[in-house]
């Protein structure tokens, strides 16, 4: 008799804003009706009460066939895993809150997206473990690479039945420690972003109101943005509207915002992004190059290309290895200025769809589903 399957996904953030929402929704469509998926949301903690936008919601909610679990951990914070007694209390509270959802004798798969969650896996021991290592967590800016975090990741790499990494740089760093490691260049939902090439798609009003030509950045407004280069670009091309679409993630962009041709429009739901991309002439990935960003492979590059945009990017190794011809790379501000001139003179790029077919979520999710099914 075939076992029922329970998928528990650790979202490493707030589900409403989680950048991995799309693949998890797509994976649910691949599963059988009797299978279940539980998204472990960012825990509610006492400090949430001080933020007006946070409310004391239910432990479990349902969305598009997914169960969303928001633990209430009274002693949880970003450093609690460093203190054994806090970790034990959090684990016991978490275990008691998770227990009502678990099914006896079900086959359990954990999809883990940050090593900090490793101690909690014992609340529902996995039959199959996926480690989605889409970032180099031990070198995240602003966070100390605590030895326990490295220890948890070492255990995950050894135990995971399937570990995904995006760039070759990260692959080389992990390959000798991982049980089963595969490079999975950051994919996306190509069908969604191809909509930006549709002549019938409307450009959102707030985008259409900005003077053309327009350059666009989609993603978190973070400290990794190279504001010195962006300032020089905004000054060198006053006729270009530089549009930023995404939430603030701690970066002080006041100097950029003073420029009349720089526009921070805030967060937009994923389904609205193609309209904004249609209204742009090219996309930008203006990250500083450091120990952290050199290991990234931003999936926004594929999204820009799928939307038909030219792309300007700093010299990120993970993108240079994938799109050496399609993306215009720069190493300093003056080179970026030259590349922007070329992008403005060229028509929309509209690369052939087959060039991007390897970066569609559907193929990778089908592989995970087949691997998990073979284990039941």
Protein Blocks (a to p, Z undefined) as FASTA:
>chain_A
ZZdddddddehiafklgcklmmmmmmmmmpcfkbccddddddddfklmmpmkbccddfbd
ceehiacdddddfkbcfklmmpmklmmmmmmmmmmmmmmmpcghiacddddfbfklmmmm
mmmccfbdcdddfbcfklgghiacdfklmmmmmmmmmmpmbdcdfblmlmmmmmmmpfbd
cdddddddfklmmmmmpmkbccdfklmmpccdddddeddddfklcfklmmmmmmmmmmbc
cddedddehiacklmmmpmkbccebjadfklmmmmmmmpmbdcdddcddfklmmgccfkl
mmmmmnopacdddddfklmmmmmmlpccdfbfklmmmmmmmmmmpccfkiafklmmmmcf
klmmmmmmmmmmmmZZ
